[in-house]
Amino acid sequence: MAELTHTDDSGRARMVDIGAKPPVRRRARAAGRILLQPATVELVRNNQLKKGDVLGVARLAGIQAAKQTPALVPLCHPLLLEVVRVDCRLAAEGVEVEAEVHCTGRTGVEMEALCAVSVALLTVYDMCKAVDGDMRIEGIRLLEKEKEDA
């Protein structure tokens, strides 16, 4: 098992010192989905929900969430994000979300990608909750992360 890096010698949570690490190009992709009732899928498809364009609003919420990750996850470093892409696709069972985040920095962007997916899915939930009480968010996961070695 890998050594925990976010704790000090006393076991207390701490922010990792990344100051000595060289900045490198980093990328992460994450995905997840929300299961909806068939009638809800049709309402989303036909843009008939009272709160508006579900997929468009969820995409923007995901982008905003990636940019706000350090404010939401206590030990995340603020990063200068270069690219945030969020794709929200309507599927037969609900909405699938995939996010990709890029930066040149001293630490990875996995949390930003995961945060983007999570908040996009929560936005779908919020926009559909008046018509669907059986929604289920599932499968939020990191698909890949990479960095270009200096």
N, C-alpha and C positions, 0 to 999 in steps of 0.2 A: 504494500500500500504506500502511496506517495505521502511524503511529509506535508503536514498542513502548513501553509504559508501565511494564513491570516490570523495567527495567534502568536502571542509573545511567549517567553519562557514560563510565565505563570498561567498560561492557558487563556489569557484575556484576548478578546478580539482586537485586531489592529489593522491599520492600512499598510499594505506592503510598500516598502521603499523601492521604487522603480527608477530612481534617479540615475543610477549607473548603467542602466540598460540602454543600448543604442536604439534610436527610432528606426523602425522597419515598417514596410508596407504590410498591413494585416487585413484579413477578410474573414467574415463568418456568415454562415447561412443557418437559419432555423425555420421550423415549420410547426404547424398544428392545425386543428380543425374544430369546428363546432357542429354538432349534429342538430338538425332542425326537423320538425315535422314536414311532410310533403307540402301541406298547404302553406306553411311559412316559406318554404323554398320558392313557391310560386309567387307569393307576395313580394319577395325580394327580387325575383326575376322580372316582375312587371312593375317594379318601383311603386308599390301600392301601400307601403307602410307610412303611417302618419309622420314619423320622424325623418323621412326622406330617403336619400340614396344610401342604402346600407353599405354597399361595397366601397363607394367613394369616401364616405365618412370614416369607415374602418381603416382604409388605406392611409388617410391623413392622420388618424389617431395613432397608427403604428409608427409613422415617421416621427411624429411629435414625441412619442414614448421613447424611441431610441435616443433622441436628443436629450431627454430628461432622465436617463437611467441613473446617473450619479445622485440625483435628488431622491430617487426611489429606493435604490439599493445602497445601504450605508457605506460599504467599503469599496465601492467602484470609484475609479479615478475619472475625473472629467477628461474627455478626449475631444479633439477636434475632428469630428466626423467629416469625411470627404464625400461619401455616398451612403444614402439610405434608400433602399428599394423595398417596397412592400407590395406584394401581389395578392389580392383577394379574389379567389375564383369561386363561382357558384358551382356546386357539384350536386349530384342527385340526392345525397344525404345531408347536405348543408353547405357550409362555406369552408374552404381550405385557404390557409394563409401561409405565405412564405416570405421571409425577409432576408435581405442581404445587406451587410454593413461593411464599409471600408474605412480605414484610416491609416495614416502613417504615424506611429506612436510607439511607446515603450511597453504597452500592454495590449492584450487582445480585445476584440469587440464582440465576444460571444454573448455577454450579458445584454448588450445593446440589441443584438438580433433577437434574443429570446424575449426581451422586454417588448420589442416592436410587435412580435407575434402575439404575445399575451394580451396586450392592450387592444390590438386590432380585434381579437376574438371577444374580449370583454365588451367592446363597442358594439359588435354584432349582437351580443347578448342583450345589452341595454336597449338597442333599437328594436329588438324583436320580442322583448319580455311581455309586452301587453297582449300578444297573440299566441305565444308559445311558452307554456310552463314546463315543457319537457326537454329543453335544450341541454346539451352536455358538451362541455369543452374537454377535448382530449388530445393526447399525442403530442403535446408541446415538447420539442426536442431540438437539440443542436444537430444539424445535418453535417456540417463540416466547418473546420477552421483551418486557416493557413497563414503562414507568414513567409515573406521573402527574406532569406538570409542575407545579411549585409556583406 
